[in-house]
Amino acid sequence: MADITEKILEELSKSEPRDTLELASLFNQDHQKIVGALKSIQAHADLVSVEQQTNKRFETTEEGKHIVDNGSHEAVLFNSIPNSGMPQSEVMKLPYGKVGLSKALAAGWVLIDKSGGAQLVKKKVENIEDTTWKNLKLIASGKFDEVGEKEKQDYKKRKLIQEVTTKSFLLRKGPEFSLTLSKLETDLTSEMIASGNWKNLKFKAYNLDALGVPPESGNLHPLLKVRAEFRQIFLEMGFTEMPTNNFVENSFWNFDALFQPQQHPARDAHDTFFISEPKLSSKFPSDYLERVKTVHSVGGFGSVGYRYNWKIEEAQKNLLRTHTTAVSARMLYKLAQEKDFKPTKLFSIDRVFRNETLDATHLAEFHQVEGVIADYNLTLGNLIGVISEFFKKLNITQLEFKPAYNPYTEPSMEIFCFHPGLKKWIEIGNSGIFRPEMLLPMGLPENVNVIAWGLSLERPTMIKYGFNNIRDLVGPKVDLEMVQRNPLCRLDK
């Protein structure tokens, strides 16, 4: 490139102006290389002045080249016809026979004789002049100015020639013309300023409109995008978000306060991650603890309880919370301590932990989405209505409810929706009305009911983004590019 720039400057010093197309031919170089070298010269101040030129010329197409080599279609057809004539069916078999016949008839060179029954193409004149062939030869040799404008437009219409536009640059010496390129400085240093040397140097122009390198930044995981949409739906429905920053919980709030018996399989180490340090908790509301103990062991509030020897040692065990319902229990107890009961709507979206066997649909750590409403005289109809409205905002309208069992809700319902992609009903959540054995020991009024429902965050995210294996969404094998390229979540509402 340096050799080409020097050659351009040398030629420009001999005579000016010079066209880049002319220089490309002179140096036997591709025109784009000449233009690239010109850009390098332009970066060095005002060595040359540049004026863009637009050159239009005609060149033959593939069909036009065929005519240059063989003659026009009409002339070839004329020369192929014997004096006795040729059946029209045979004429049509000639190369470009249809076009040749049409043009020969229009020129008055041939006629079609129908007197003998079969249509014969006969010569109408003895000699012809193939002007189309002559003109296309002139155009092919670059002498397109010698061809009339009318003929060129006709050949262009017949797609025998095409107009080609070439852009080039006309070069002249600039105010700072030189035969050599001086190195331009790219940085202004403190040494240049201190010595004053910067006054004698030439600097490369700064492009202040350049966007620069995009800064590195984090990207929201698909789970966070769907979580943001869920959170917005809860807020639109008037819910308040619960604090869920305590991943470590004790068995009392995680199980006992929810009227879940201490012999329940979920409280086994095969299902729950228990903490070794600190192993036990010691601070509990003493009067509430006694009421929970009583309702478990001997019953109360109209219930016979579980009739077993309730142990404080089991309630003290610390664990990684298995559900965010433990947070709901704490919030409901706090609500019960208020002087006057106030109807409340709460929600939470956060992580829970269970000792699960990992597979395509299960993880040991996942997210639970939970909604809770405490109000007077709530019924199963209220629960179904609120759930239907919630899922309607998720664009899920085909719902079915199936009776189920939960230790802390009665009645309980599993929630199913029809998945159009899978074309089947799938379970998406669980719901129910909290039992009196859970609510009344807290101190809530007897005519206050609490309805609740929950679902995982991972399953709707997998459906939304088309994942079949949950380990492609969460875990050490996740493709980080997937996190970057996935769009924002927008639930059709």
Sequence and secondary structure as in RCSB ss.txt:
>XXXX:A:sequence
MADITEKILEELSKSEPRDTLELASLFNQDHQKIVGALKSIQAHADLVSVEQQTNKRFETTEEGKHIVDNGSHEA
VLFNSIPNSGMPQSEVMKLPYGKVGLSKALAAGWVLIDKSGGAQLVKKKVENIEDTTWKNLKLIASGKFDEVGEK
EKQDYKKRKLIQEVTTKSFLLRKGPEFSLTLSKLETDLTSEMIASGNWKNLKFKAYNLDALGVPPESGNLHPLLK
VRAEFRQIFLEMGFTEMPTNNFVENSFWNFDALFQPQQHPARDAHDTFFISEPKLSSKFPSDYLERVKTVHSVGG
FGSVGYRYNWKIEEAQKNLLRTHTTAVSARMLYKLAQEKDFKPTKLFSIDRVFRNETLDATHLAEFHQVEGVIAD
YNLTLGNLIGVISEFFKKLNITQLEFKPAYNPYTEPSMEIFCFHPGLKKWIEIGNSGIFRPEMLLPMGLPENVNV
IAWGLSLERPTMIKYGFNNIRDLVGPKVDLEMVQRNPLCRLDK
>XXXX:A:secstr
 HHHHHHHHHHHHHSS EEHHHHHHHHT  HHHHHHHHHHHHTSTTSEEEEEEEEEEEEE HHHHHHHHH  HHH
HHHHHS TT EEHHHHTTSTTHHHHHHHHHHHTSEEEE TTSS EEEESSS    HHHHHHHHHHTT GGGS HH
HHHHHHHTTSEEEEEEEEEEEEE TT  SS    B    HHHHHHTGGGG  B    TT            HHHH
HHHHHHHHHHHTT EE      EEEHHHHTGGGT  TT GGGSTTTS B STT B     HHHHHHHHHHHHT B
TTB    S   HHHHHBEEE S THHHHHHHHHHHHTSSS   EEEEEEEEEE     BTTB SEEEEEEEEEEE
ET  HHHHHHHHHHHHHTTT   EEEEEEEETTEEEEEEEEEEETTTTEEEEEEEEEEE HHHHGGGT  TTEEE
EEEEEESHHHHHHHHT S GGGTSSTT  HHHHHH        
